[in-house]
Amino acid sequence: MADQVGQVNVYAQRENAPYTWYGGRTINVDQNWNTYSFVFTAPEENNGLVRLGFSFIDQEGSFYFDGYEFVEDGSTGVEGR
């Protein structure tokens, strides 16, 4: 949710060196609460060390986020906590 319409880049990456990029997407935000998701596969074992990041390039205003969740799908890779 935001106080105005805008775009936010959301990504997942390894929390420690070498900070491997796992995946991400751009979401369009507005003044309503919405649910967003994206799927990524970690190409390595690094249990519990995942960074969920947000990029607000050239965006002004207030952005609100709630209820982050990592869900393991049974594949080899990062285990969400």
N, C-alpha and C positions, 0 to 999 in steps of 0.2 A: 504494500500500500504506500502511496506517496501523496504529497499534497498537490501534485500536478502530474500530468502525463509525461512519461519519460522512458528511457531504456537503461537497464542495468545488466552488466555482464556478470554472470555467476560461474564459478569454476571450482574444480577439485584438483588438488595437487598434493604430492608428497610433502609432509611437514618438515622434513629434514633433508640435508644434502643427499643427492643432487637436485632436489626440488622438482621431481618429475611431474610433468603436466599429465593429468588423467582425463580431463575433458571439461566441457563447459557449454554454455549457451547464453544468448542474449534474451532477456525477457522484457516485454513491454509492460510497464506498470502504470496504474492510474489511481483514482481515489477510492477504489474498492478493494476489499480483501479478496485475494485469489489464491489458488493452489498451483504451484509450478513444480516440475520435476525434470530431471535429466538423468540419463544412464551413462555410466562410465565403467570401464574395465581397467583396473590397475595392472600393469604388466609386471608386477613384482610383489613379493611378500613384504609387507611393511605394517603389520597389524597395529591398529590404533593410532597411526601417525598420518592422518589425512587433514589437509587444510581446506576448509570451505571458504572461498574468497569472493569478494564483490568489488567490481570496478565501476566507478561513477564518472567516467570521462566526460568532461564538459556538461555535467548535470548540476543543477542548482536545486535547492529545496530540501525537504525532509523525506526520508524513506524509512519505512517500518517493516521489520521482518519478524516472524514468530514461527516456532515449531519445526526446527531443522531436524531432519532424520536421515541417517544412512541405513539402508536396508541391504543385507547380504543376500545375493540370489543363488548362492551355492557354488559359484564359480571360484576358481583360485584367484587370489588377489587380496586387496585390503579389506579388513574386517572393520565395519563401522561400529562405533560405540556410542 
